[in-house]
Amino acid sequence: MILIKQISVGSMQNFTYVIHDSHTSKAIIVDPSWDLDKITDYISAKDLQPINIVNTHSHFDHTLGNQVLSQRLRISIIQHASSGMPHNIDINEGDTVNFGDSKLQVLHTPGHSQDSISLLNDTQKIILTGDTLFVGSCGRTDLPGGDASQLYHSLQRLSKLDGTYTIYPGHNYGRTTKSTIQEQRATNLALQPRTEEEFVALLG
């Protein structure tokens, strides 16, 4: 069974996640940036065995803690193959991130950045959406590597998932810290029916 700890870090409303397999205590750390002691204190308190860092994308507010945490815990850094940042392991669409008896499947969801990924588990119906999909909104596309047309198609893909999926976003920008695909289809402006051209115009 996968257990997820959502940790608020820094001053930009970021979330870092510690995700572990309940049977083996093997864990991954998703998007470490600030407040690294919060991460390591939780790992120690739960007696977890971290094996990798995984980044949902390469923007600094999701990767700032990579090198320090990698060296402190002696673990590797996993990023999408299109990332230009230092990392140890490439992943691509359809790959899996394994930890103990658990795994997360990689979806390449570009638009906010070229190397943006989402991580899902179909059995427990959970998905980490990084900065692609937030509670109530979506990622911006005016930063280097952003592309509104790509984001449109990535959001369309996420919107078509089973509505019972729980989404865990990269920032605490919504009225709740997590949500479901079904709720976001009903309430999120970014997921309302519109053409690609209308979506690109909406994002300016």
PyMOL commands that set and color helices and strands:
alter all, ss='L'
color gray80, all
select helices_A, chain A and resi 36-46+60-63+66-73+148-159+181-187+189-191+196-202
alter helices_A, ss='H'
color red, helices_A
select strands_A, chain A and resi 2-9+14-21+26-30+49-54+76-80+89-91+96-99+102-108+117-121+126-130+166-169+179-180
alter strands_A, ss='S'
color yellow, strands_A
deselect
rebuild
show_as cartoon
